[in-house]
Amino acid sequence: MSGPIATQAARMELGVSNIPPRPSTWIGHENVAPEWSGVPHQTVIEIVSKGCLEDPERPAIIIDGGPIMTRREFLDRCQRFAGYLKPHVKAGDRVVIMLDNRLEFMIALFGIIANRCTMVSIAPTAMQYDAGHIVTDAAPTVAIVGKPQLPIMEAVRGNSPALRHIVLVEGDEPDGLAAYENAAEPLDFATVECKREDIITVYYTSGTTGAPKGCMLHHGWWLRVIDVDLRLFRRGWQDRQLCCLPFYYADPAIQLLTSLASRGTMVAMRRFSVSRFWDVVTTYDATEILSIASIPALLMKGEPGPAELDHRIRLAIHAGLPKELHAEMVKRYGFHWHNQYGSTEGGVMSRVPDHMADELVGTGTMGVEPPGVTIRLVDDEDNDVAEGDAGECLIGGPDLYAGYLNRPETTAEANRGGWYHSGDVARRDERGLLYFVGRKKEIIRRSGENISAAELEGVLRSHPQIIDAAVVPVPDELRGEEVKAYVQVRPGDDLSPETIVEFCRANLAAFKIPRFIEIRDTDFERTPSMRVHKQSLLKEKPDLRVGSWDRETGKVQI
């Protein structure tokens, strides 16, 4: 059962106590502009309104193969849809969006926020079970869906008695909401009374340890992320950010708001495509790339072409950059890829300093905290670990997430001791640079040795014939846990388990080499953030050894 509607969240600043002293030898970001100089606004709607009015004829969004929408038209459509929505909602209501990558997603998003309501994001590919879980938990009053998603929403509508109204997006883009936009007086964004503490979005986590949790974010979270991003890397009217991610994730909205706040433009792909990626970059004159998960590794598997160097890209930012491919990526594409560490709960938590980009290529570091953020590395008792030792990342700073929807106990546990417990394990070197080790729940314990699934996956992805990989633990009576690697190879390639083992042997300590290997030629099921959905792999069969090649026997287990 869902709890009462929450309109606002008390401003929660974590990490204000037990802050360890910062050694003078630690490096930091240089030439960072003053706090709130990137975003002096008080709400997201203020960014949209002022950003569009300041330069009304400049494109706000360019859709690959679709419309180009100016700021003037974007603001007008947002205000008209907000006006339609106004009599159907009240402040604090939750409104679901289940829609593909099309302009109407962003129009609906800001129409919802302007009414002081909360947008709840559902993947457009969700089916009855996962969509039903979110609808049950979030108890929305309105759902905004595309025609392909309508049958699923109708099937789960009964999960939320509060769901009174379904808005159908259909027809040619950008007119999928035209019937609604023309049905009421526009809501003037310059006059809306949004509050900084209003909870404006809920994104459901991947649910690696259970049912997905709704992460609540307020205006302050969004403003902080955008301000930090603009202060670390300054942008202007000449910049065009390429969005190759699904709109139901938070990053595309961050990219759009960052563009509006800096007079730039967002270029959006319908979906990520290796074969079309560089054509889109050059056709629309993109200057910046944001990528996640396996995107760099997938690009590197593509056939080289002239468009890879015929572009105006200044920078790429990636969460979890594969260090084994980093130097080759910089050489092949001609620009820097900055590794970054972030999460829905914590926003931007660390990034490689721009002035050290050359020096840190291929090191695997995820950089250092931006101003205002503190990361502690602790043991299982929340004691700070020694320099160089691995520990869980505890995050402190203002304007972090507002908690998990309907889960006060889970929120309290995650924020125990006044710090957000990320579940991520990292280490820090003598200069303060952070290095990702893995998820706390994805550290495999084999004969007393800790093995990072993320490290092994990174090595496997660096093999030229491997598209992607996923490493999971397998119970073992003798060693506690054994290591299994699922490996996706390029179509038509013949790659033996023995060759994979030899490749690992040349790059890793002996105890990290996987015992079980399962080769596949189809893509993995993925989470909303494009990561491999490991829970689905763990549930594929009762005994994960079956069908896997066993390094100790040299045979496939039956």
C-alpha positions as CSV (number, residue, x, y, z in Angstrom):
1,M,0.0,0.0,0.0
2,S,1.2,3.5,-0.8
3,G,1.6,6.1,1.9
4,P,0.1,9.6,1.8
5,I,1.1,12.0,-1.0
6,A,4.3,13.9,-0.2
7,T,4.3,17.4,-1.7
8,Q,7.6,18.5,-0.2
9,A,10.7,17.1,1.3
10,A,12.5,18.7,4.2
11,R,15.9,19.7,3.0
12,M,18.3,16.9,4.0
13,E,22.0,17.6,4.2
14,L,24.0,14.5,4.8
15,G,27.7,14.3,5.8
16,V,27.8,17.2,8.2
17,S,29.3,15.2,11.1
18,N,32.3,12.8,11.4
19,I,34.0,14.5,8.4
20,P,37.6,13.2,8.2
21,P,40.3,15.9,7.6
22,R,41.2,16.5,4.0
23,P,45.0,16.0,3.5
24,S,46.8,19.0,1.9
25,T,48.4,16.5,-0.6
26,W,45.0,15.7,-2.2
27,I,44.2,17.2,-5.5
28,G,41.0,19.0,-6.4
29,H,39.2,20.6,-9.4
30,E,40.8,23.8,-10.6
31,N,39.2,27.0,-12.0
32,V,35.8,26.1,-10.7
33,A,33.3,29.0,-10.7
34,P,31.5,30.0,-7.5
35,E,28.6,28.0,-6.1
36,W,25.3,28.6,-7.9
37,S,27.0,30.7,-10.6
38,G,25.9,28.0,-13.1
39,V,22.3,27.9,-11.9
40,P,21.2,30.9,-9.9
41,H,17.6,29.8,-10.3
42,Q,15.4,28.5,-7.5
43,T,13.4,25.9,-9.4
44,V,13.6,23.7,-12.5
45,I,10.7,25.6,-14.0
46,E,12.6,28.8,-13.7
47,I,15.4,27.3,-15.8
48,V,12.9,26.3,-18.5
49,S,11.1,29.6,-18.5
50,K,14.1,31.9,-18.5
51,G,16.2,29.7,-20.7
52,C,13.6,29.7,-23.4
53,L,12.7,33.4,-23.2
54,E,16.4,34.5,-23.2
55,D,17.1,33.0,-26.7
56,P,13.7,32.0,-28.1
57,E,14.6,31.1,-31.7
58,R,17.6,28.9,-30.8
59,P,16.8,25.2,-30.9
60,A,16.1,23.6,-27.6
61,I,16.0,20.0,-28.8
62,I,16.9,18.4,-32.1
63,I,15.6,14.8,-32.6
64,D,17.7,12.7,-34.9
65,G,15.5,12.1,-38.0
66,G,12.7,14.1,-36.4
67,P,11.7,17.6,-35.5
68,I,13.8,20.6,-34.5
69,M,12.0,22.5,-31.7
70,T,12.9,26.1,-30.9
71,R,12.9,27.3,-27.3
72,R,9.8,29.5,-28.1
73,E,7.8,26.5,-29.3
74,F,9.0,24.3,-26.5
75,L,8.0,26.7,-23.8
76,D,4.7,27.3,-25.5
77,R,3.8,23.6,-25.7
78,C,5.0,23.0,-22.1
79,Q,2.8,25.8,-20.8
80,R,-0.2,24.7,-22.9
81,F,0.0,21.1,-21.7
82,A,0.5,22.3,-18.1
83,G,-2.7,24.3,-18.5
84,Y,-4.6,21.2,-19.7
85,L,-3.2,19.2,-16.8
86,K,-4.1,21.8,-14.1
87,P,-7.8,20.8,-13.5
88,H,-6.9,17.1,-13.4
89,V,-4.3,17.2,-10.6
90,K,-3.5,18.9,-7.3
91,A,-0.1,19.7,-5.8
92,G,1.7,16.5,-4.6
93,D,-0.1,14.1,-7.1
94,R,2.1,11.6,-8.9
95,V,1.9,11.3,-12.7
96,V,3.4,8.4,-14.6
97,I,5.1,8.8,-17.9
98,M,5.6,5.7,-20.0
99,L,6.8,6.9,-23.4
100,D,9.5,6.4,-26.0
101,N,12.1,8.9,-26.9
102,R,10.0,11.7,-28.4
103,L,9.6,15.4,-27.7
104,E,6.3,14.9,-25.9
105,F,8.1,13.2,-23.0
106,M,10.0,16.5,-22.1
107,I,6.9,18.6,-22.7
108,A,4.9,16.4,-20.3
109,L,7.7,16.3,-17.7
110,F,7.8,20.1,-17.3
111,G,4.0,20.4,-17.5
112,I,3.8,18.0,-14.5
113,I,6.5,19.8,-12.5
114,A,4.9,23.2,-13.1
115,N,1.7,21.9,-11.5
116,R,3.8,21.0,-8.4
117,C,3.2,17.3,-9.1
118,T,5.7,14.5,-9.3
119,M,6.7,12.7,-12.5
120,V,7.1,8.9,-12.0
121,S,9.2,7.3,-14.8
122,I,8.4,3.9,-16.2
123,A,10.4,2.3,-19.0
124,P,8.4,2.1,-22.3
125,T,9.4,-1.5,-22.6
126,A,8.1,-2.5,-19.1
127,M,5.6,-5.3,-19.0
128,Q,2.7,-6.0,-16.8
129,Y,4.7,-7.2,-13.8
130,D,7.3,-4.4,-13.5
131,A,5.0,-1.6,-14.7
132,G,2.4,-3.0,-12.2
133,H,4.8,-2.8,-9.3
134,I,5.5,0.9,-10.0
135,V,1.9,1.8,-10.5
136,T,1.0,0.0,-7.2
137,D,3.7,1.6,-5.3
138,A,3.5,5.1,-6.7
139,A,-0.4,5.3,-6.8
140,P,-0.5,7.9,-9.7
141,T,-3.6,9.9,-10.4
142,V,-2.7,10.4,-14.1
143,A,-0.7,8.3,-16.6
144,I,0.8,9.6,-19.8
145,V,1.5,6.8,-22.3
146,G,2.3,6.2,-25.9
147,K,0.0,4.0,-28.1
148,P,2.3,0.9,-27.8
149,Q,2.3,1.3,-24.0
150,L,-1.5,1.8,-23.6
151,P,-2.4,-2.0,-23.3
152,I,0.1,-2.4,-20.5
153,M,-1.2,0.6,-18.6
154,E,-4.8,-0.5,-19.1
155,A,-3.9,-3.9,-17.7
156,V,-2.3,-2.5,-14.5
157,R,-4.7,0.4,-14.0
158,G,-6.6,-1.5,-11.3
159,N,-3.4,-1.6,-9.2
160,S,-4.0,2.1,-8.4
161,P,-7.5,3.2,-7.5
162,A,-6.3,6.8,-7.6
163,L,-5.5,6.5,-11.4
164,R,-8.4,8.5,-12.8
165,H,-7.1,9.6,-16.2
166,I,-4.9,8.3,-19.0
167,V,-3.4,10.8,-21.5
168,L,-2.6,9.1,-24.8
169,V,0.3,10.4,-26.9
170,E,-0.3,9.4,-30.5
171,G,0.2,10.8,-34.0
172,D,3.2,12.5,-35.5
173,E,5.8,14.1,-33.3
174,P,5.7,16.8,-31.9
175,D,1.8,16.8,-32.1
176,G,1.2,13.8,-30.0
177,L,-0.2,16.0,-27.2
178,A,-1.8,18.6,-29.5
179,A,-5.4,17.6,-28.6
180,Y,-4.6,18.3,-25.0
181,E,-2.4,21.4,-25.5
182,N,-5.3,23.1,-27.4
183,A,-7.9,22.3,-24.8
184,A,-7.2,24.8,-22.1
185,E,-5.5,28.1,-21.3
186,P,-1.8,27.9,-21.0
187,L,-0.2,27.9,-17.5
188,D,2.3,30.8,-17.4
189,F,5.6,29.3,-16.1
190,A,6.7,32.8,-14.9
191,T,3.8,32.8,-12.4
192,V,3.8,29.3,-11.0
193,E,4.6,28.9,-7.3
194,C,6.9,25.9,-7.2
195,K,8.9,25.4,-4.1
196,R,12.6,24.3,-4.0
197,E,11.6,21.4,-1.7
198,D,8.8,20.0,-4.0
199,I,9.4,16.4,-4.9
200,I,9.3,16.6,-8.7
201,T,10.6,13.2,-10.0
202,V,10.7,9.5,-8.9
203,Y,13.0,7.1,-10.6
204,Y,12.9,3.4,-9.7
205,T,16.2,1.7,-9.0
206,S,17.2,-1.4,-10.8
207,G,16.3,-3.6,-7.8
208,T,19.4,-5.7,-7.6
209,T,18.5,-6.9,-4.1
210,G,14.7,-6.9,-4.3
211,A,11.8,-5.0,-5.8
212,P,12.8,-1.6,-7.3
213,K,12.6,1.4,-5.0
214,G,11.4,4.8,-6.0
215,C,14.1,7.4,-5.5
216,M,12.5,10.8,-4.8
217,L,14.2,13.9,-6.1
218,H,13.3,17.6,-5.4
219,H,14.1,20.8,-7.3
220,G,17.2,21.2,-5.1
221,W,18.7,17.9,-6.3
222,W,18.3,18.9,-9.9
223,L,19.6,22.4,-9.4
224,R,22.7,21.1,-7.6
225,V,23.5,18.6,-10.3
226,I,23.2,21.1,-13.1
227,D,25.1,23.8,-11.2
228,V,28.0,21.4,-10.5
229,D,28.1,20.2,-14.1
230,L,28.2,23.7,-15.5
231,R,30.9,24.9,-13.1
232,L,33.1,21.9,-13.8
233,F,32.8,22.3,-17.5
234,R,31.6,25.6,-18.9
235,R,29.3,25.7,-21.9
236,G,27.7,28.3,-24.1
237,W,25.4,28.9,-27.1
238,Q,27.8,27.0,-29.4
239,D,27.5,23.7,-27.5
240,R,25.3,20.8,-28.5
241,Q,25.0,17.9,-26.1
242,L,24.4,14.5,-27.7
243,C,21.8,12.4,-25.8
244,C,21.9,8.7,-26.7
245,L,20.1,7.5,-23.6
246,P,16.4,6.7,-23.1
247,F,14.3,9.6,-21.9
248,Y,12.8,7.7,-19.0
249,Y,16.3,7.9,-17.3
250,A,17.3,11.1,-15.5
251,D,20.3,12.0,-17.6
252,P,18.5,13.3,-20.7
253,A,16.5,15.7,-18.6
254,I,19.7,16.9,-17.0
255,Q,21.3,17.4,-20.4
256,L,18.3,19.4,-21.6
257,L,18.2,21.6,-18.5
258,T,22.0,22.1,-18.7
259,S,21.6,23.2,-22.3
260,L,18.7,25.6,-21.5
261,A,20.7,27.1,-18.6
262,S,23.7,27.7,-20.9
263,R,22.0,28.7,-24.2
264,G,23.0,25.4,-25.8
265,T,21.0,22.7,-27.6
266,M,20.4,19.0,-26.9
267,V,20.6,16.5,-29.8
268,A,18.7,13.3,-29.0
269,M,18.8,9.9,-30.6
270,R,15.7,7.7,-30.6
271,R,17.9,4.9,-29.3
272,F,21.6,4.2,-29.1
273,S,23.1,2.7,-32.3
274,V,26.7,1.9,-33.0
275,S,26.2,2.1,-36.7
276,R,24.5,5.5,-36.6
277,F,26.4,7.1,-33.7
278,W,29.1,9.1,-35.6
279,D,26.8,10.0,-38.4
280,V,24.5,11.7,-35.8
281,V,27.5,13.4,-34.2
282,T,28.6,15.0,-37.4
283,T,25.2,15.6,-39.0
284,Y,24.0,17.7,-36.0
285,D,27.4,19.1,-35.0
286,A,27.4,17.7,-31.5
287,T,30.2,19.0,-29.1
288,E,29.7,16.8,-26.1
289,I,28.8,13.2,-25.3
290,L,27.3,11.6,-22.2
291,S,27.5,7.8,-22.0
292,I,26.9,5.1,-19.5
293,A,27.4,1.3,-19.1
294,S,28.9,-0.5,-22.1
295,I,28.5,2.3,-24.7
296,P,32.3,3.0,-25.1
297,A,33.0,-0.8,-25.4
298,L,30.3,-1.2,-28.0
299,L,31.5,1.8,-30.0
300,M,35.1,0.4,-30.0
301,K,33.8,-2.8,-31.5
302,G,32.4,-0.9,-34.5
303,E,34.2,-0.5,-37.8
304,P,36.4,2.6,-37.9
305,G,35.3,5.4,-40.2
306,P,36.2,8.9,-41.2
307,A,33.3,10.4,-39.2
308,E,35.1,9.3,-35.9
309,L,37.6,12.2,-36.4
310,D,35.5,14.6,-38.5
311,H,33.6,16.2,-35.6
312,R,33.5,19.1,-33.1
313,I,33.3,17.0,-29.9
314,R,35.1,18.7,-27.0
315,L,34.5,16.2,-24.3
316,A,32.8,12.9,-23.4
317,I,31.7,12.1,-19.8
318,H,31.2,8.5,-18.9
319,A,30.2,6.7,-15.7
320,G,32.5,3.7,-15.3
321,L,35.0,4.1,-18.1
322,P,36.8,0.9,-19.0
323,K,40.5,1.7,-18.2
324,E,41.7,-1.0,-20.6
325,L,40.2,0.9,-23.6
326,H,40.7,4.4,-22.4
327,A,44.0,5.3,-24.2
328,E,42.8,3.6,-27.4
329,M,39.5,5.6,-27.3
330,V,41.3,8.9,-26.9
331,K,43.6,8.1,-29.8
332,R,40.9,6.8,-32.1
333,Y,38.3,9.5,-31.5
334,G,40.5,12.5,-30.8
335,F,39.0,13.9,-27.6
336,H,39.0,13.1,-23.8
337,W,36.6,10.8,-22.1
338,H,36.3,11.9,-18.4
339,N,35.4,9.2,-16.0
340,Q,32.6,10.1,-13.5
341,Y,30.9,8.6,-10.5
342,G,27.3,9.3,-9.8
343,S,24.0,7.9,-8.8
344,T,20.3,8.8,-8.7
345,E,20.6,9.3,-4.9
346,G,23.8,11.3,-4.8
347,G,24.0,13.1,-8.2
348,V,27.5,13.9,-9.4
349,M,29.8,12.5,-6.7
350,S,33.2,12.6,-8.4
351,R,34.8,13.3,-11.8
352,V,38.2,13.4,-13.3
353,P,39.6,17.0,-13.0
354,D,39.7,18.6,-16.5
355,H,43.3,19.9,-16.0
356,M,44.5,16.3,-15.3
357,A,42.8,14.6,-18.2
358,D,46.0,13.8,-20.1
359,E,47.8,12.4,-17.0
360,L,45.0,10.2,-15.9
361,V,44.2,8.4,-19.2
362,G,44.0,4.7,-18.6
363,T,44.4,4.8,-14.8
364,G,40.8,3.9,-14.1
365,T,40.3,6.7,-11.6
366,M,36.9,8.2,-11.3
367,G,38.5,11.5,-10.1
368,V,37.7,13.5,-7.0
369,E,34.7,15.0,-5.5
370,P,33.3,18.3,-6.8
371,P,33.1,21.2,-4.4
372,G,30.5,20.6,-1.7
373,V,30.6,16.8,-1.9
374,T,32.5,14.6,0.6
375,I,33.1,10.8,0.1
376,R,34.2,8.7,3.0
377,L,35.5,5.1,2.5
378,V,34.5,2.9,5.5
379,D,34.5,-0.7,6.7
380,D,31.5,-2.7,7.7
381,E,31.4,-0.8,11.0
382,D,31.5,2.5,9.3
383,N,35.0,3.2,10.4
384,D,37.2,5.1,7.9
385,V,39.7,2.7,6.2
386,A,43.4,3.5,5.6
387,E,44.7,5.1,2.5
388,G,44.8,2.6,-0.4
389,D,42.3,0.2,1.3
390,A,38.9,-0.5,-0.2
391,G,35.8,0.6,1.6
392,E,32.2,1.5,1.0
393,C,31.5,5.0,-0.3
394,L,29.6,7.1,2.1
395,I,28.3,10.3,0.5
396,G,27.8,13.7,2.2
397,G,26.6,17.0,0.8
398,P,23.6,19.3,0.4
399,D,20.6,18.5,-1.8
400,L,21.0,14.8,-2.0
401,Y,17.9,12.6,-2.7
402,A,14.8,13.0,-0.6
403,G,14.5,9.3,0.3
404,Y,12.7,6.2,-1.1
405,L,9.0,6.5,-1.7
406,N,6.9,4.7,0.9
407,R,10.1,3.2,2.5
408,P,11.1,5.3,5.6
409,E,12.9,2.3,7.2
410,T,14.9,1.7,4.0
411,T,15.7,5.4,3.8
412,A,16.8,5.5,7.4
413,E,19.1,2.5,6.9
414,A,20.7,4.0,3.8
415,N,21.3,7.3,5.6
416,R,22.4,5.8,9.0
417,G,24.9,7.9,10.8
418,G,24.0,10.9,8.8
419,W,25.7,9.7,5.6
420,Y,24.3,8.1,2.4
421,H,25.5,4.5,2.2
422,S,25.9,3.9,-1.5
423,G,26.7,0.2,-1.5
424,D,29.7,1.0,-3.8
425,V,33.2,0.0,-2.9
426,A,36.2,2.2,-3.8
427,R,39.7,2.9,-2.8
428,R,41.6,6.2,-2.7
429,D,45.3,6.8,-3.4
430,E,47.8,9.2,-1.8
431,R,46.6,12.1,-4.0
432,G,42.9,11.6,-3.1
433,L,42.0,10.1,-6.4
434,L,39.2,7.5,-6.2
435,Y,39.1,4.1,-7.9
436,F,35.9,2.0,-8.3
437,V,36.3,-1.5,-7.0
438,G,32.7,-2.8,-7.3
439,R,29.3,-3.1,-5.8
440,K,29.5,-4.2,-2.2
441,K,27.0,-7.0,-3.0
442,E,28.9,-7.9,-6.1
443,I,32.3,-8.7,-4.5
444,I,32.9,-12.4,-4.9
445,R,34.6,-14.2,-2.0
446,R,36.6,-17.1,-3.4
447,S,38.8,-18.9,-0.8
448,G,39.1,-15.8,1.3
449,E,40.1,-13.5,-1.6
450,N,37.9,-10.6,-2.7
451,I,37.2,-10.5,-6.4
452,S,35.6,-7.5,-8.1
453,A,33.1,-8.5,-10.7
454,A,33.5,-5.0,-12.2
455,E,37.2,-5.4,-12.7
456,L,37.0,-8.8,-14.3
457,E,34.2,-7.5,-16.6
458,G,36.3,-4.6,-17.7
459,V,39.2,-6.9,-18.7
460,L,36.8,-9.2,-20.6
461,R,35.3,-6.2,-22.5
462,S,38.7,-5.2,-23.6
463,H,39.1,-8.3,-25.7
464,P,38.5,-7.3,-29.4
465,Q,36.0,-10.2,-30.0
466,I,33.9,-9.6,-26.8
467,I,31.0,-7.2,-26.9
468,D,30.0,-7.4,-23.3
469,A,30.4,-9.5,-20.2
470,A,28.8,-10.2,-16.8
471,V,30.4,-11.9,-13.9
472,V,28.5,-13.5,-11.1
473,P,29.3,-15.8,-8.1
474,V,28.5,-19.5,-8.1
475,P,28.2,-21.3,-4.7
476,D,31.0,-23.7,-4.1
477,E,31.4,-26.1,-1.1
478,L,35.2,-25.9,-1.1
479,R,35.9,-22.2,-1.9
480,G,32.7,-20.6,-0.7
481,E,32.1,-19.0,-4.1
482,E,33.4,-19.5,-7.6
483,V,33.5,-17.1,-10.5
484,K,31.3,-17.4,-13.6
485,A,31.6,-15.2,-16.6
486,Y,28.9,-14.7,-19.2
487,V,30.5,-13.5,-22.4
488,Q,28.7,-12.0,-25.4
489,V,30.9,-12.4,-28.5
490,R,30.7,-10.6,-31.8
491,P,28.3,-12.3,-34.3
492,G,30.1,-14.8,-36.4
493,D,33.3,-14.9,-34.3
494,D,34.7,-18.1,-33.0
495,L,36.1,-17.5,-29.5
496,S,36.9,-20.5,-27.3
497,P,36.7,-20.6,-23.5
498,E,40.4,-21.5,-23.4
499,T,41.3,-18.4,-25.3
500,I,39.3,-16.3,-22.9
501,V,41.1,-17.9,-19.9
502,E,44.5,-17.2,-21.4
503,F,43.5,-13.6,-22.0
504,C,42.5,-13.3,-18.4
505,R,45.7,-15.0,-17.3
506,A,47.7,-12.3,-19.1
507,N,45.8,-9.5,-17.4
508,L,44.8,-10.7,-13.9
509,A,46.0,-12.4,-10.8
510,A,45.4,-16.2,-11.0
511,F,42.7,-16.2,-8.3
512,K,40.6,-13.8,-10.3
513,I,40.4,-16.0,-13.5
514,P,36.8,-17.3,-13.9
515,R,36.3,-21.0,-13.5
516,F,33.0,-21.1,-15.4
517,I,32.4,-19.5,-18.8
518,E,29.2,-19.3,-20.7
519,I,29.4,-17.9,-24.2
520,R,26.4,-16.3,-25.9
521,D,25.8,-14.5,-29.2
522,T,22.7,-12.5,-28.1
523,D,22.5,-9.4,-26.0
524,F,21.8,-9.4,-22.3
525,E,18.6,-8.3,-20.7
526,R,19.4,-4.8,-19.4
527,T,18.3,-2.5,-16.6
528,P,17.0,1.0,-17.3
529,S,20.5,2.3,-17.1
530,M,21.7,-0.1,-19.8
531,R,23.6,-2.3,-17.3
532,V,23.4,-6.1,-17.6
533,H,20.4,-7.3,-15.5
534,K,22.3,-9.8,-13.4
535,Q,19.3,-10.8,-11.4
536,S,17.8,-12.3,-14.5
537,L,21.0,-14.2,-15.2
538,L,20.9,-15.6,-11.6
539,K,17.3,-16.8,-12.1
540,E,17.9,-18.4,-15.5
541,K,18.5,-21.9,-14.1
542,P,18.7,-23.5,-10.6
543,D,22.3,-24.5,-11.1
544,L,24.4,-21.8,-12.8
545,R,27.1,-24.4,-13.6
546,V,24.9,-26.2,-16.1
547,G,25.7,-25.3,-19.6
548,S,29.0,-23.6,-18.6
549,W,32.5,-24.6,-19.6
550,D,34.4,-25.6,-16.5
551,R,38.1,-24.5,-16.5
552,E,39.0,-27.4,-14.1
553,T,37.6,-30.2,-16.3
554,G,37.9,-28.5,-19.7
555,K,34.3,-29.6,-20.5
556,V,30.8,-28.1,-20.5
557,Q,28.8,-29.1,-17.4
558,I,25.7,-31.0,-18.1
